[in-house]
């Protein structure tokens, strides 16, 4: 979650655990944005604002409030949501669908395990040579480059001798899949600003409810790996 008072500040710890700073802290019940929550003590690790973590009646951490240093009445609340993407972007409407593996046809699922495309790094390496793009929440915070070589036609997420770094491109908006590190498919709401962050524009909902992988994406997952060509001898 990015701070509303200072967008350069990222709140990266969004677990439901009580922070060490709030252990054994007695708190009154507060109403924040219409929600009854318990407020912890000020978190001294943040200096851009007075930051307090918020907890529900079961003492699960559910968000935070930040007060401007020069005006304590200037307060903003940020809330944890079911979708990691929704939490990061503070957007309502994101849906969490099924995991990627359960949406794939059996022959595709088997190929993935045979080829070893079962880690996020290997999945991205496999898809970056085609038009399918896998996006994780971490990539929205810092988009990693890809490396390519015009001579040998190789494209990779990892640096290689003749490769040049370039930004990740997005050839087709309908071929962007949002996955968390558990490979759960996340479906953005129509008009989500995630597309603006990726440099894309859309007025339509690109995917369904996540109960199955759109069939248009399956060929991108099972296509053969392109052969790299050796540069011609002078």
C-alpha positions as CSV (number, residue, x, y, z in Angstrom):
1,X,0.0,0.0,0.0
2,X,1.3,3.4,-0.9
3,X,0.9,6.2,1.6
4,X,-1.8,8.8,0.7
5,X,0.1,11.5,2.4
6,X,3.5,10.7,0.8
7,X,3.1,8.4,-2.3
8,X,6.9,7.7,-2.2
9,X,6.3,5.6,1.0
10,X,5.3,2.0,0.5
11,X,3.7,0.0,3.4
12,X,5.0,-3.5,2.4
13,X,4.0,-5.4,5.6
14,X,0.4,-6.3,5.1
15,X,0.2,-9.5,7.2
16,X,-2.6,-9.8,9.7
17,X,-0.1,-10.3,12.6
18,X,0.1,-7.9,15.5
19,X,3.2,-5.7,15.1
20,X,5.8,-6.0,17.8
21,X,5.3,-2.3,18.6
22,X,1.6,-3.1,19.4
23,X,2.1,-6.1,21.7
24,X,0.5,-5.6,25.1
25,X,-0.9,-2.2,24.1
26,X,-4.4,-1.4,25.5
27,X,-6.6,0.4,23.0
28,X,-10.0,1.9,22.9
29,X,-12.5,1.2,20.1
30,X,-12.2,3.7,17.3
31,X,-14.5,4.3,14.3
32,X,-12.4,4.7,11.1
33,X,-14.2,5.1,7.8
34,X,-17.3,3.6,9.3
35,X,-15.4,0.6,10.7
36,X,-15.0,-0.2,14.4
37,X,-11.4,-1.0,15.0
38,X,-8.7,-1.0,17.7
39,X,-5.8,1.4,17.1
40,X,-2.3,0.5,18.0
41,X,0.4,2.8,19.2
42,X,2.3,5.1,16.8
43,X,4.7,3.2,14.6
44,X,8.1,4.8,15.1
45,X,9.5,3.3,12.0
46,X,7.7,5.8,9.8
47,X,8.6,9.5,9.9
48,X,6.6,11.0,7.0
49,X,3.4,10.8,9.1
50,X,2.0,9.5,12.4
51,X,1.1,6.0,11.5
52,X,-1.1,3.7,13.6
53,X,-2.0,0.1,12.7
54,X,-5.6,-0.9,13.0
55,X,-7.1,-4.2,14.3
56,X,-10.4,-5.9,14.3
57,X,-12.2,-7.5,17.3
58,X,-10.1,-10.6,16.9
59,X,-6.9,-8.5,17.0
60,X,-6.1,-9.3,13.4
61,X,-4.4,-6.4,11.6
62,X,-6.8,-5.0,9.0
63,X,-5.2,-1.7,7.9
64,X,-3.7,1.5,9.1
65,X,-4.4,5.2,9.6
66,X,-1.9,7.9,8.9
67,X,-2.1,11.4,10.3
68,X,-0.3,14.4,8.8
69,X,2.5,15.7,11.0
70,X,1.3,19.3,10.8
71,X,-2.4,18.5,11.2
72,X,-3.5,15.5,13.2
73,X,-7.0,16.0,11.9
74,X,-5.8,15.2,8.4
75,X,-6.1,11.5,8.5
76,X,-6.2,8.8,5.8
77,X,-7.1,5.2,6.2
78,X,-5.7,2.3,4.1
79,X,-7.3,-1.2,4.4
80,X,-6.2,-4.7,3.7
81,X,-8.3,-6.5,1.1
82,X,-8.7,-10.1,0.0
83,X,-6.7,-9.4,-3.2
84,X,-3.1,-8.4,-2.9
85,X,-3.5,-6.2,-6.0
86,X,-6.5,-4.5,-4.4
87,X,-4.5,-3.9,-1.2
88,X,-1.6,-2.5,-3.1
89,X,-3.8,-0.2,-5.3
90,X,-6.5,0.4,-2.6
91,X,-9.1,-0.5,-5.1
92,X,-12.5,-2.2,-4.6
93,X,-13.8,-4.7,-7.0
94,X,-10.9,-7.0,-7.5
95,X,-11.8,-10.7,-7.4
96,X,-9.7,-13.7,-6.5
97,X,-10.3,-16.7,-8.8
98,X,-9.0,-20.2,-8.9
99,X,-5.3,-21.1,-9.0
100,X,-3.7,-21.3,-12.4
101,X,-3.2,-25.0,-12.3
102,X,-6.8,-25.9,-11.8
103,X,-7.9,-23.8,-14.8
104,X,-5.5,-25.4,-17.3
105,X,-6.5,-28.3,-19.6
106,X,-4.9,-31.5,-18.3
107,X,-2.3,-31.8,-21.2
108,X,-1.2,-28.2,-20.5
109,X,-0.9,-28.9,-16.8
110,X,1.2,-32.0,-17.5
111,X,3.5,-30.1,-19.8
112,X,4.1,-27.4,-17.2
113,X,5.3,-30.0,-14.7
114,X,7.4,-31.8,-17.3
115,X,9.1,-28.6,-18.4
116,X,9.5,-27.3,-14.9
117,X,7.4,-24.2,-15.4
118,X,6.0,-24.4,-11.9
119,X,7.8,-21.4,-10.3
120,X,6.9,-17.8,-11.0
121,X,10.4,-17.2,-12.4
122,X,10.2,-20.1,-14.8
123,X,6.6,-19.2,-15.8
124,X,7.6,-15.7,-16.6
125,X,10.7,-16.9,-18.5
126,X,8.5,-19.2,-20.6
127,X,5.8,-16.6,-21.4
128,X,8.1,-13.6,-22.0
129,X,9.0,-15.0,-25.5
130,X,5.4,-14.8,-26.6
131,X,2.5,-12.4,-26.1
132,X,1.2,-13.6,-22.7
133,X,2.3,-11.4,-19.8
134,X,2.2,-12.6,-16.2
135,X,2.0,-9.8,-13.6
136,X,2.6,-10.1,-9.9
137,X,2.0,-7.4,-7.2
138,X,5.8,-7.0,-6.8
139,X,6.1,-6.2,-10.5
140,X,3.7,-3.2,-10.0
141,X,6.0,-1.9,-7.4
142,X,9.2,-2.3,-9.5
143,X,8.8,-3.6,-13.0
144,X,11.8,-5.8,-13.9
145,X,13.3,-5.4,-17.4
146,X,13.6,-8.1,-20.0
147,X,16.7,-8.7,-22.1
148,X,16.7,-9.3,-25.9
149,X,19.1,-9.6,-28.8
150,X,18.1,-8.7,-32.4
151,X,20.9,-10.9,-33.8
152,X,20.1,-14.2,-32.1
153,X,16.5,-13.4,-31.4
154,X,16.8,-14.5,-27.8
155,X,14.5,-13.0,-25.2
156,X,14.9,-13.6,-21.5
157,X,14.1,-12.3,-18.0
158,X,17.7,-12.9,-17.1
159,X,20.8,-11.0,-18.4
160,X,22.9,-12.8,-21.1
161,X,26.0,-11.9,-23.0
162,X,24.6,-10.3,-26.1
163,X,21.3,-9.2,-24.5
164,X,20.2,-5.6,-24.0
165,X,17.8,-4.5,-21.3
166,X,14.5,-3.1,-22.3
167,X,11.1,-2.5,-20.6
168,X,8.6,-5.3,-20.6
169,X,6.1,-4.8,-23.4
170,X,2.4,-5.7,-23.4
171,X,1.3,-6.6,-26.9
172,X,-2.3,-7.5,-26.0
173,X,-4.3,-6.3,-23.0
174,X,-6.4,-9.5,-23.2
175,X,-3.3,-11.5,-22.7
176,X,-2.3,-10.0,-19.3
177,X,-2.8,-12.3,-16.4
178,X,-2.5,-11.2,-12.7
179,X,-1.1,-13.8,-10.4
180,X,0.0,-13.8,-6.8
181,X,2.8,-16.0,-5.6
182,X,0.4,-18.8,-4.8
183,X,-0.6,-18.7,-8.5
184,X,-4.1,-17.5,-7.8
185,X,-5.7,-15.6,-10.6
186,X,-6.8,-12.0,-9.7
187,X,-9.3,-10.3,-11.8
188,X,-9.3,-6.4,-11.8
189,X,-12.5,-4.4,-11.9
190,X,-13.4,-2.5,-15.1
191,X,-11.5,0.7,-15.3
192,X,-8.9,-0.4,-12.8
193,X,-5.9,1.9,-12.7
194,X,-3.6,-1.1,-12.9
195,X,-3.8,-0.8,-16.7
196,X,-2.7,2.8,-16.5
197,X,0.3,1.7,-14.4
198,X,1.1,-0.8,-17.2
199,X,0.7,1.8,-19.9
200,X,-2.5,0.3,-21.2
201,X,-5.9,1.8,-21.9
202,X,-9.2,-0.1,-21.8
203,X,-12.9,0.5,-21.4
204,X,-13.8,-3.2,-21.2
205,X,-13.3,-6.1,-18.7
206,X,-10.5,-8.2,-20.3
207,X,-11.1,-11.4,-18.4
208,X,-13.9,-13.4,-16.8
209,X,-14.4,-14.3,-13.2
210,X,-11.3,-16.4,-13.0
211,X,-13.1,-19.7,-12.8
212,X,-11.2,-20.8,-15.9
213,X,-8.3,-19.4,-17.9
214,X,-9.6,-17.6,-21.0
215,X,-9.1,-20.1,-23.9
216,X,-7.3,-17.4,-26.0
217,X,-4.4,-17.7,-23.5
218,X,-4.0,-21.5,-23.7
219,X,-2.1,-21.5,-27.0
220,X,0.4,-19.0,-25.5
221,X,1.1,-21.4,-22.7
222,X,1.6,-24.6,-24.8
223,X,3.3,-23.1,-27.9
224,X,6.7,-24.5,-28.7
225,X,9.8,-22.6,-27.6
226,X,11.2,-20.6,-30.5
227,X,14.6,-21.7,-31.7
228,X,17.4,-19.1,-31.4
229,X,19.2,-18.4,-34.6
230,X,22.9,-18.0,-34.8
231,X,24.2,-14.7,-36.3
232,X,25.4,-15.1,-39.9
233,X,29.1,-15.3,-40.3
234,X,30.6,-12.2,-41.9
